[in-house]
Amino acid sequence: MANHNFAPETQMMGYGYKPALSEGSVKCPIFQTSTFAFKTAEEGKAFFEMAYGKPGHEGEEMGLIYSRINNPDMEILEERLKLWDSGEAAAAFSSGMSAISTTMMGFLKPGDVLLFSNPIYGGTHKFIHFVLHNWGVIAIGFNAGDCKEDIIKRIEDNNAGDKLRMIYAETPANPTNDLIDIEMCSQIASAYSTADKKVLVAIDNTYMGPLWQHPLKHGADIVLYAATKYIGGHSDLIAGAAVGSKEIIKTIKKHRTVFGTMIDPHTSWLLMRSLETLKIRMEAAATNAEKVANYLIHHPKVEKVYYLGFTPKNNPKQLPVLVRQFLSNGAMLSFDLIGGEKEAFVFLNNLKHIKLAVSLGGTESLAEHPFTMTHADVPTDEKNRLGLTDKMVRLSVGIENWYDIVYDIEQALNEV
Ligand SMILES: *Cc1c(COP(=O)(O)O)cnc(C)c1O
């Protein structure tokens, strides 16, 4: 009993917070302050020396200075976030994009090669192709579904082996639910790492939340989240996170401090509240998604359903990755209607309960048209190659009564 390890869902209620430091308040207050008073000038000097990594303070704990550097809500949130992925440390951000961009800027320099998976989140795609491109970072894409040999050939054909610095992947891919093998990414990274250059593997794990896929366990170095999605879970905030080793997160936080991409105290507090129900929310959504997927697969107006639970049928080659890497079939699915944009729009315009909106991972179900909305910017030939058609609808299944969700889908399909 002495060595009992509490599960993350238990730790979410109080981990990292000491009531005695806040008048006995059971819940962590919102420390809505920009700056913190030092007890003495000597203390202020010591905190700054620690903040800037000066020697002589080994083993000492740094105090609070200024909310761009540290704040109790941000720090306690980070302590809790790291638990789900068994990471040594976490960093919280003002958005998923600030987590992704700060991490990339933190490790990539001009001349470096970034290998990334396609399809990728639109904001990340723009960051890689507009911002990093202007800073001289060379981006090379690979497709979800490519095997190790294909990817290595691509690196070799581009003569990019010595310059490779980061492999960045989103798995499952949005909106096709194709899987990428994280262990394979990690093997490729090892093959191109040298004594003075470790190739890092970064995984955007937003689609699976912190519950259903744990990239660090499969050899990834950094896990990234749009906390806006499952972690926040109520479609009422924008936030992001990075999880990894102490050393990796230290580098990321150094950049966060100078970019000013940290999370604010109020949003940190909202996320702590969200984390208490993360597990039951995500499990309820996954249970509903399974019912919705099984309904859609038998509907005569539906041509194909992209759902992790249908991987054996859709992508039999990816089955070993599904079994090894995923703890659930998740709650994100897409489907092709028979027809095209016209049929997809009739369906979307006739939904009564499900909102027509982008984003995902909230308590409410959302539907959107990837071809003209989230993936509008992807060139048409690339969409064709990825199987992203204009007859596709993406659903983020929420935690409503499942029968109401199916009812709504059915009555909208009747109008098609
Ligand atoms: C939403 C999303 C992001 C960006 O997150 P923001 O909080 O909107 O900046 C990044 N990656 C994925 C997979 C997302 O779904």
The ligand as an ORCA input file, in Angstrom:
! r2SCAN-3c Opt
* xyz 0 1
  C      -7.437     22.652    -33.321
  C      -6.177     21.960    -33.652
  C      -4.937     22.613    -33.561
  C      -4.811     24.096    -33.220
  O      -5.298     24.400    -31.957
  P      -5.772     25.912    -31.583
  O      -6.046     25.819    -30.129
  O      -6.962     26.206    -32.432
  O      -4.638     26.811    -31.894
  C      -3.786     21.884    -33.842
  N      -3.849     20.589    -34.191
  C      -5.015     19.934    -34.294
  C      -5.012     18.505    -34.691
  C      -6.215     20.591    -34.029
  O      -7.361     19.934    -34.155
*
